[in-house]
């Protein structure tokens, strides 16, 4: 059974750096084809894909946020970390991590973690 | 770049069939995945690669994709199907979600 859990601060001050951790079990990020992605959702709004890291350390980022994001993995600890620099109140929302498989037609996300709510405010 | 268009809301009578669309130019050339999200919960994959159901998803959920429109169809709609539904594609090397559709079961 695959499970994922997000953790990180609930409140971040504008201009600071947000660091979120995804701790997972039930799969290994050293297995060919496996990836972990991050998706966020502002309150009452739609899902927004942020980043994904593959088993081979290949990293993909949302073009609109690429300059502010960094995704890394610690395979031995079954963790993926997402950092977002220079946060703004518009970055407020629930952040999810999700398991993903590299597929010819493109990845899907299954399952997802429960999400963690991050508020950016002074 | 891609911009996946979904209707903001869809209504269906209890027991009837609901169709939720996801539109973009030539989306039929891509694989489309669908997620269900109930209030306060994380999204759940209900259809992957256009028409495949993950284990545990009822057969009432089906999908199709052709031309400029992908469609999620929910047959014999139940009250428990009320949720937000999102389509998703992989655009070149990045992920992309549609704006979401709220399904109301009347």
HADDOCK unambig.tbl for C-alpha pairs under 7 A between the chains (distance, minus, plus):
assign (segid A and resid 46 and name CA) (segid B and resid 99 and name CA) 5.39 0.50 0.50
assign (segid A and resid 46 and name CA) (segid B and resid 100 and name CA) 6.05 0.50 0.50
assign (segid A and resid 47 and name CA) (segid B and resid 97 and name CA) 6.33 0.50 0.50
assign (segid A and resid 48 and name CA) (segid B and resid 97 and name CA) 6.31 0.50 0.50
assign (segid A and resid 49 and name CA) (segid B and resid 95 and name CA) 5.72 0.50 0.50
assign (segid A and resid 49 and name CA) (segid B and resid 96 and name CA) 6.06 0.50 0.50
assign (segid A and resid 49 and name CA) (segid B and resid 97 and name CA) 6.93 0.50 0.50
assign (segid A and resid 60 and name CA) (segid B and resid 93 and name CA) 6.80 0.50 0.50
assign (segid A and resid 60 and name CA) (segid B and resid 94 and name CA) 6.37 0.50 0.50
assign (segid A and resid 61 and name CA) (segid B and resid 94 and name CA) 6.59 0.50 0.50
assign (segid A and resid 62 and name CA) (segid B and resid 94 and name CA) 6.31 0.50 0.50
assign (segid A and resid 105 and name CA) (segid B and resid 30 and name CA) 6.27 0.50 0.50
assign (segid A and resid 105 and name CA) (segid B and resid 31 and name CA) 5.36 0.50 0.50
assign (segid A and resid 106 and name CA) (segid B and resid 31 and name CA) 6.70 0.50 0.50
assign (segid A and resid 106 and name CA) (segid B and resid 89 and name CA) 6.84 0.50 0.50
assign (segid A and resid 106 and name CA) (segid B and resid 90 and name CA) 4.76 0.50 0.50
assign (segid A and resid 107 and name CA) (segid B and resid 90 and name CA) 6.29 0.50 0.50
assign (segid A and resid 108 and name CA) (segid B and resid 33 and name CA) 6.48 0.50 0.50
assign (segid A and resid 108 and name CA) (segid B and resid 48 and name CA) 6.89 0.50 0.50
assign (segid A and resid 110 and name CA) (segid B and resid 45 and name CA) 6.09 0.50 0.50
assign (segid A and resid 111 and name CA) (segid B and resid 44 and name CA) 6.85 0.50 0.50
assign (segid A and resid 112 and name CA) (segid B and resid 42 and name CA) 6.56 0.50 0.50
assign (segid A and resid 112 and name CA) (segid B and resid 43 and name CA) 6.82 0.50 0.50
assign (segid A and resid 113 and name CA) (segid B and resid 42 and name CA) 6.90 0.50 0.50
assign (segid A and resid 114 and name CA) (segid B and resid 41 and name CA) 6.96 0.50 0.50
assign (segid A and resid 114 and name CA) (segid B and resid 42 and name CA) 5.44 0.50 0.50
assign (segid A and resid 115 and name CA) (segid B and resid 42 and name CA) 6.66 0.50 0.50
